[in-house]
Amino acid sequence: MLNGLWLSFFVVAAVAALARWLGGDPGVWAAMVESLFGMAKLSVEVMILLFGTLTLWLGFLRIAEKAGLVDLLARLLGPLFARLMPDVPRGHPALGFITLNFAANGLGLDNAATPIGLKAMKALQELNPSASVASNAQILFLVLNASSLTLLPVSIFMYRAQQGAVDPTLVFLPILLATSASTLVGLLSVAFMQRLKLWDPLVLAYLLPGALLLGGFMSLLAGLSATALASLSSLLGNLTLFGLILAFLLCGWLRKVPVYEAFVEGAREGFEVAKGLLPYLVAMLCAVGVLRASGALEAVLDGIRWAVSGLGMDTRFVEALPTALVKPFSGSAARAMLIETMQTHGVDSFPALVAATVQGSTETTFYVLAVYFGAVGIQRARHAVGCALLADLAGVLAAIGVCYWFFG
């Protein structure tokens, strides 16, 4: 799937450039070549910060693991997943892996979440009576995973910082609200298909406080101006980030964890993860750069802009749609689209803020389906695709709406 997507970027770019050349624009080929090398240079610049961020964050996460915080989270959420997945026996290793996966996703640690998620899927497959048809538990896990519940989008902050944002955490609250919407829709859609009893007292004991807290928080935000909302998002983003780091360190110290050694151990792992990402980043950024320089991307956006304008709606969000359109297929392509939008319109422009919020509140649905189900030989996904894409759509629409609320 990713091979076809990447190749199609170049093929479409070539066709669009040929049309522009025949239409009297001989400079289009030079622009494409210039964009190709420019994006290769940008990839290296992005990687410099990526090395530092991944080593830093995985170092702190290792302290949290050794201090028992991740296991504590698994024990706290275990009863909830036991009710949502009645076919999984209590105490089964799959429940622990699922909780750890959501903890890593919530902290924005995608690279750490994937190997844990694969362990969870393999553990669920041991309980699956079919070798090729996805079980209810596997579908719920995959859809919730694909709904991208992110409480701390560190990677988004990193890309905004690399592009020169005055306040990288400005999108903290918009992402939190949008990702909550996508996760809620994903859960409700699967519950409808599987007839899960969300009104179970134990399930409500987990979900209702969170829903009430989020609802009350949104009511509080409703009375604030756009300037005040942006300032609050910045404050909470920075406080949450530093507060979490401080909590990891203090808990590690109280549990007599050698925090420095643990940090270095985790940071070393982060460095190894980061250095393997450069080829993918170069590949996708260069493909997106060529697509933009050829005029193909702008032609598609012009069509959408024309349709939106015809409905009498504001069209500023259209510039952020490339990120939303490719995110279900490829995280690296969406990341490239996000960076390209920041480069083209400015890191703190409205399109860039919408694109960053979309990136933080949606997931690479088809990639997740291919990797997670492919790892255990699942060939029939049943209602997993429809529910996951519905959650993605909810995340995109919520991201656009929230950004108009905060920054419009």
C-alpha positions as CSV (number, residue, x, y, z in Angstrom):
1,M,0.0,0.0,0.0
2,L,2.8,2.4,1.0
3,N,4.7,1.5,-2.2
4,G,1.8,2.4,-4.4
5,L,1.1,5.6,-2.5
6,W,4.7,6.8,-2.8
7,L,4.9,5.9,-6.5
8,S,1.6,7.6,-7.2
9,F,2.9,10.9,-5.8
10,F,5.7,11.0,-8.5
11,V,3.4,9.7,-11.3
12,V,0.7,12.3,-10.6
13,A,3.4,15.0,-10.3
14,A,4.8,14.0,-13.7
15,V,1.4,14.1,-15.4
16,A,0.6,17.5,-13.8
17,A,4.0,18.9,-14.7
18,L,3.6,17.8,-18.3
19,A,0.2,19.5,-18.5
20,R,1.7,22.7,-17.2
21,W,4.7,22.5,-19.5
22,L,2.4,22.0,-22.6
23,G,0.3,24.9,-21.2
24,G,3.3,27.2,-21.5
25,D,5.1,26.9,-18.2
26,P,8.6,25.6,-19.0
27,G,9.9,26.4,-15.5
28,V,7.9,23.6,-13.8
29,W,10.6,21.0,-14.3
30,A,13.2,23.1,-12.7
31,A,10.9,23.9,-9.8
32,M,10.3,20.2,-9.2
33,V,14.0,19.4,-9.2
34,E,14.7,22.3,-6.8
35,S,11.9,21.1,-4.5
36,L,13.4,17.6,-4.6
37,F,16.7,18.7,-3.2
38,G,15.2,21.3,-0.9
39,M,13.1,18.7,0.8
40,A,16.1,16.4,1.1
41,K,17.9,19.2,3.0
42,L,14.8,19.8,5.1
43,S,14.6,16.1,6.1
44,V,18.1,16.3,7.6
45,E,17.2,19.5,9.5
46,V,14.0,17.8,10.9
47,M,16.0,14.7,11.9
48,I,18.4,16.8,14.0
49,L,15.6,17.8,16.4
50,L,14.0,14.3,16.1
51,F,17.2,12.7,17.5
52,G,17.1,15.0,20.5
53,T,13.4,14.7,21.2
54,L,13.2,10.9,20.9
55,T,16.3,10.3,23.0
56,L,15.0,12.7,25.6
57,W,11.5,11.4,25.8
58,L,12.3,7.7,25.7
59,G,14.8,8.3,28.4
60,F,12.2,9.7,30.7
61,L,9.7,6.9,29.8
62,R,12.3,4.3,30.8
63,I,12.4,6.0,34.3
64,A,8.6,5.8,34.5
65,E,8.8,2.1,33.5
66,K,11.4,1.2,36.2
67,A,9.5,3.2,38.8
68,G,6.4,1.1,38.1
69,L,4.2,3.9,36.8
70,V,3.4,2.1,33.5
71,D,2.5,-1.1,35.4
72,L,0.3,1.0,37.8
73,L,-1.6,2.4,34.8
74,A,-2.1,-1.1,33.4
75,R,-3.6,-2.2,36.7
76,L,-5.8,0.8,36.9
77,L,-7.3,0.4,33.4
78,G,-7.3,-3.4,33.4
79,P,-10.8,-3.8,34.8
80,L,-12.2,-1.5,32.2
81,F,-10.8,-3.5,29.3
82,A,-11.9,-6.7,30.9
83,R,-15.5,-5.5,30.6
84,L,-15.2,-4.1,27.1
85,M,-13.6,-7.4,26.0
86,P,-15.6,-10.0,27.8
87,D,-14.1,-12.8,25.7
88,V,-10.6,-12.1,27.2
89,P,-10.2,-13.8,30.6
90,R,-9.3,-11.7,33.6
91,G,-5.6,-11.5,34.2
92,H,-4.7,-12.5,30.6
93,P,-1.5,-10.9,29.4
94,A,-3.3,-9.3,26.5
95,L,-5.0,-6.8,28.8
96,G,-1.7,-5.7,30.2
97,F,-0.2,-5.2,26.7
98,I,-3.4,-3.3,25.6
99,T,-3.2,-0.9,28.5
100,L,0.6,-0.3,28.0
101,N,-0.1,0.3,24.3
102,F,-2.7,3.0,25.2
103,A,-0.4,4.5,27.8
104,A,2.4,4.9,25.2
105,N,-0.1,6.3,22.6
106,G,-1.5,8.7,25.1
107,L,2.0,10.0,25.8
108,G,2.6,10.5,22.0
109,L,5.2,7.7,21.8
110,D,4.1,6.1,18.6
111,N,7.3,4.2,18.1
112,A,7.1,2.7,21.6
113,A,3.4,1.9,21.2
114,T,3.7,-0.2,18.0
115,P,5.8,-3.1,19.3
116,I,3.6,-3.3,22.5
117,G,0.5,-3.2,20.3
118,L,1.8,-6.1,18.2
119,K,2.3,-8.1,21.4
120,A,-1.2,-7.3,22.4
121,M,-2.6,-8.4,19.0
122,K,-0.7,-11.7,19.1
123,A,-1.9,-12.4,22.6
124,L,-5.5,-11.7,21.5
125,Q,-5.0,-14.1,18.5
126,E,-4.3,-16.9,21.0
127,L,-7.9,-16.5,22.2
128,N,-9.3,-16.2,18.7
129,P,-11.2,-19.3,17.5
130,S,-10.5,-18.3,13.8
131,A,-7.1,-18.0,12.2
132,S,-8.2,-15.5,9.6
133,V,-11.3,-13.6,10.9
134,A,-10.8,-10.8,13.4
135,S,-12.4,-11.3,16.9
136,N,-14.5,-8.7,18.6
137,A,-11.7,-8.0,21.1
138,Q,-9.2,-7.5,18.3
139,I,-11.5,-5.1,16.4
140,L,-12.1,-3.0,19.5
141,F,-8.4,-2.8,20.3
142,L,-7.5,-1.9,16.8
143,V,-10.3,0.8,16.4
144,L,-9.4,2.4,19.8
145,N,-5.7,2.3,18.7
146,A,-6.6,3.8,15.4
147,S,-8.7,6.6,17.0
148,S,-5.4,8.1,18.3
149,L,-6.2,9.1,21.9
150,T,-3.2,11.4,22.5
151,L,-3.0,13.2,25.8
152,L,0.5,14.6,25.2
153,P,1.4,15.1,21.5
154,V,5.1,15.5,22.0
155,S,5.9,14.8,18.3
156,I,3.6,17.7,17.2
157,F,5.3,20.0,19.6
158,M,8.7,18.9,18.2
159,Y,7.8,19.6,14.6
160,R,6.3,23.0,15.5
161,A,9.5,23.9,17.4
162,Q,11.7,22.8,14.5
163,Q,9.8,25.1,12.2
164,G,10.3,28.1,14.5
165,A,7.0,28.3,16.4
166,V,7.1,30.9,19.2
167,D,5.1,28.5,21.3
168,P,5.2,24.9,20.2
169,T,2.5,23.7,22.7
170,L,-0.2,26.2,21.3
171,V,-2.2,23.3,19.9
172,F,-2.3,21.3,23.1
173,L,-6.0,21.8,23.9
174,P,-7.3,21.6,20.3
175,I,-5.6,18.2,19.9
176,L,-6.9,17.0,23.3
177,L,-10.5,17.9,22.4
178,A,-10.3,16.6,18.8
179,T,-8.7,13.3,19.8
180,S,-11.3,12.8,22.5
181,A,-14.0,13.2,19.8
182,S,-12.3,10.6,17.5
183,T,-11.9,8.1,20.4
184,L,-15.5,8.5,21.6
185,V,-16.9,8.0,18.1
186,G,-14.6,4.9,17.6
187,L,-15.8,3.4,20.9
188,L,-19.5,4.1,20.3
189,S,-19.3,2.7,16.7
190,V,-17.7,-0.6,17.9
191,A,-20.1,-0.8,20.9
192,F,-23.0,-0.5,18.5
193,M,-21.7,-3.2,16.2
194,Q,-20.8,-5.6,19.0
195,R,-23.7,-4.6,21.3
196,L,-21.4,-3.9,24.2
197,K,-23.1,-2.8,27.4
198,L,-21.5,0.6,27.9
199,W,-24.0,1.3,30.7
200,D,-22.4,-1.4,32.8
201,P,-21.7,0.2,36.3
202,L,-18.0,-0.5,36.1
203,V,-17.7,0.9,32.6
204,L,-19.6,4.0,33.6
205,A,-17.4,4.4,36.6
206,Y,-14.5,4.8,34.2
207,L,-16.1,6.7,31.4
208,L,-18.6,9.1,33.1
209,P,-16.0,11.0,35.3
210,G,-13.9,11.6,32.2
211,A,-16.9,12.7,30.1
212,L,-18.1,15.0,32.9
213,L,-14.7,16.5,33.4
214,L,-14.3,17.1,29.6
215,G,-17.8,18.5,29.3
216,G,-17.2,20.9,32.3
217,F,-13.8,21.9,30.9
218,M,-15.4,22.7,27.5
219,S,-18.1,24.7,29.2
220,L,-15.4,26.7,31.0
221,L,-13.6,27.2,27.7
222,A,-16.8,28.4,26.0
223,G,-16.6,31.7,27.9
224,L,-13.1,32.5,26.8
225,S,-11.9,34.6,23.9
226,A,-9.7,33.2,21.2
227,T,-6.7,34.9,22.7
228,A,-7.4,33.6,26.1
229,L,-8.0,30.1,24.7
230,A,-4.6,30.1,22.9
231,S,-2.9,31.3,26.1
232,L,-4.5,28.6,28.2
233,S,-3.6,25.9,25.7
234,S,0.0,27.1,25.8
235,L,0.1,27.2,29.6
236,L,-1.5,23.8,30.1
237,G,0.7,22.2,27.4
238,N,3.9,23.4,29.0
239,L,2.8,22.7,32.6
240,T,1.6,19.2,31.6
241,L,4.8,18.4,29.8
242,F,7.2,19.6,32.5
243,G,5.0,18.3,35.3
244,L,5.0,14.8,33.8
245,I,8.8,14.8,33.5
246,L,9.1,16.0,37.1
247,A,6.6,13.2,38.3
248,F,8.7,10.6,36.5
249,L,11.9,11.8,38.2
250,L,10.4,12.1,41.7
251,C,8.7,8.7,41.5
252,G,11.8,7.1,40.2
253,W,13.8,8.7,43.1
254,L,11.2,7.5,45.7
255,R,11.3,4.0,44.3
256,K,15.2,4.1,44.4
257,V,15.5,3.9,40.7
258,P,19.0,5.0,39.4
259,V,17.3,7.7,37.4
260,Y,20.4,8.9,35.5
261,E,21.3,5.3,34.4
262,A,17.7,4.6,33.5
263,F,17.5,7.8,31.5
264,V,20.6,7.0,29.5
265,E,19.4,3.5,28.8
266,G,16.1,4.7,27.4
267,A,17.8,7.6,25.5
268,R,20.1,5.1,23.8
269,E,17.0,3.2,22.6
270,G,15.5,6.5,21.4
271,F,18.7,7.2,19.4
272,E,18.5,3.8,17.7
273,V,14.8,4.4,16.8
274,A,15.5,7.9,15.5
275,K,18.3,7.0,13.2
276,G,16.2,4.5,11.4
277,L,13.6,7.1,10.5
278,L,15.7,9.3,8.2
279,P,15.2,7.3,5.0
280,Y,11.4,7.3,5.4
281,L,11.4,11.0,6.1
282,V,13.5,11.8,3.0
283,A,11.4,9.6,0.8
284,M,8.0,11.1,1.8
285,L,9.1,14.8,2.1
286,C,10.7,14.6,-1.4
287,A,7.6,13.0,-2.9
288,V,5.3,15.6,-1.3
289,G,7.6,18.4,-2.4
290,V,7.5,17.3,-6.0
291,L,3.7,16.9,-5.9
292,R,3.4,20.5,-4.6
293,A,5.9,21.9,-7.1
294,S,4.1,20.2,-10.0
295,G,0.8,22.0,-9.2
296,A,-1.1,18.7,-8.8
297,L,-1.8,19.3,-5.1
298,E,-2.9,22.9,-5.7
299,A,-5.3,21.7,-8.4
300,V,-7.0,19.3,-6.0
301,L,-7.2,21.9,-3.3
302,D,-8.6,24.5,-5.8
303,G,-11.4,22.0,-6.6
304,I,-12.2,21.5,-2.9
305,R,-11.9,25.3,-2.2
306,W,-14.4,26.0,-5.1
307,A,-16.9,23.5,-3.6
308,V,-16.5,24.9,-0.1
309,S,-16.8,28.5,-1.3
310,G,-19.9,27.6,-3.2
311,L,-21.5,26.5,0.0
312,G,-20.7,29.9,1.5
313,M,-18.1,28.5,4.0
314,D,-14.7,29.8,5.0
315,T,-12.0,28.1,2.9
316,R,-8.9,28.6,5.1
317,F,-9.0,25.0,6.4
318,V,-8.7,23.6,2.9
319,E,-4.9,24.2,2.9
320,A,-4.7,21.7,5.8
321,L,-6.6,18.9,4.1
322,P,-3.5,17.3,2.4
323,T,-2.5,16.1,5.9
324,A,-6.0,14.7,6.6
325,L,-6.3,13.0,3.2
326,V,-3.1,11.0,3.4
327,K,-3.1,10.3,7.2
328,P,-5.2,7.1,6.9
329,F,-2.6,5.7,4.5
330,S,0.8,6.8,5.8
331,G,2.0,8.5,9.0
332,S,5.2,9.6,7.2
333,A,3.3,11.1,4.3
334,A,1.0,13.0,6.6
335,R,4.0,14.2,8.6
336,A,5.6,15.4,5.4
337,M,2.4,17.2,4.4
338,L,2.3,18.8,7.9
339,I,5.8,20.1,7.6
340,E,5.2,21.2,4.0
341,T,2.1,23.2,5.1
342,M,4.1,24.8,7.9
343,Q,6.9,25.7,5.4
344,T,4.4,27.1,2.8
345,H,2.0,29.0,5.0
346,G,3.9,29.7,8.2
347,V,4.1,27.5,11.3
348,D,1.6,29.6,13.2
349,S,-0.8,30.2,10.3
350,F,-4.3,28.9,10.5
351,P,-3.8,26.1,7.9
352,A,-0.7,25.0,9.8
353,L,-2.5,24.9,13.1
354,V,-5.4,22.9,11.6
355,A,-2.9,20.5,10.0
356,A,-1.1,20.0,13.3
357,T,-4.3,19.4,15.1
358,V,-5.4,16.9,12.5
359,Q,-2.1,15.1,12.7
360,G,-2.4,14.8,16.5
361,S,-6.0,13.6,16.5
362,T,-6.1,11.0,13.7
363,E,-4.2,7.8,12.9
364,T,-2.7,5.9,10.0
365,T,-5.8,3.6,9.8
366,F,-4.8,1.4,6.8
367,Y,-1.2,1.1,8.0
368,V,-2.4,0.0,11.5
369,L,-4.8,-2.5,9.9
370,A,-2.1,-3.9,7.6
371,V,0.5,-4.2,10.4
372,Y,-1.6,-5.3,13.3
373,F,-3.8,-7.8,11.4
374,G,-1.0,-8.8,9.1
375,A,1.2,-9.8,12.0
376,V,-1.3,-12.4,13.1
377,G,-2.6,-13.5,9.7
378,I,-6.1,-11.9,9.9
379,Q,-7.6,-11.6,6.4
380,R,-11.2,-10.6,7.2
381,A,-11.4,-7.4,9.2
382,R,-15.3,-7.4,9.5
383,H,-16.4,-4.0,10.8
384,A,-12.9,-2.8,11.9
385,V,-12.3,-0.7,8.7
386,G,-15.7,1.1,8.8
387,C,-15.5,2.0,12.5
388,A,-11.8,3.1,12.3
389,L,-12.5,5.4,9.3
390,L,-15.6,6.8,11.1
391,A,-13.3,7.7,14.1
392,D,-10.8,9.3,11.7
393,L,-13.6,11.4,10.1
394,A,-14.7,12.5,13.5
395,G,-11.2,13.5,14.4
396,V,-10.7,15.6,11.2
397,L,-14.1,17.4,11.6
398,A,-13.5,18.0,15.3
399,A,-10.0,19.4,14.5
400,I,-11.3,21.8,12.0
401,G,-14.2,22.9,14.3
402,V,-11.9,23.3,17.4
403,C,-9.3,25.3,15.5
404,Y,-12.0,27.8,14.3
405,W,-13.1,28.0,17.9
406,F,-9.6,28.6,19.2
407,F,-7.8,30.5,16.4
408,G,-10.6,31.6,14.0
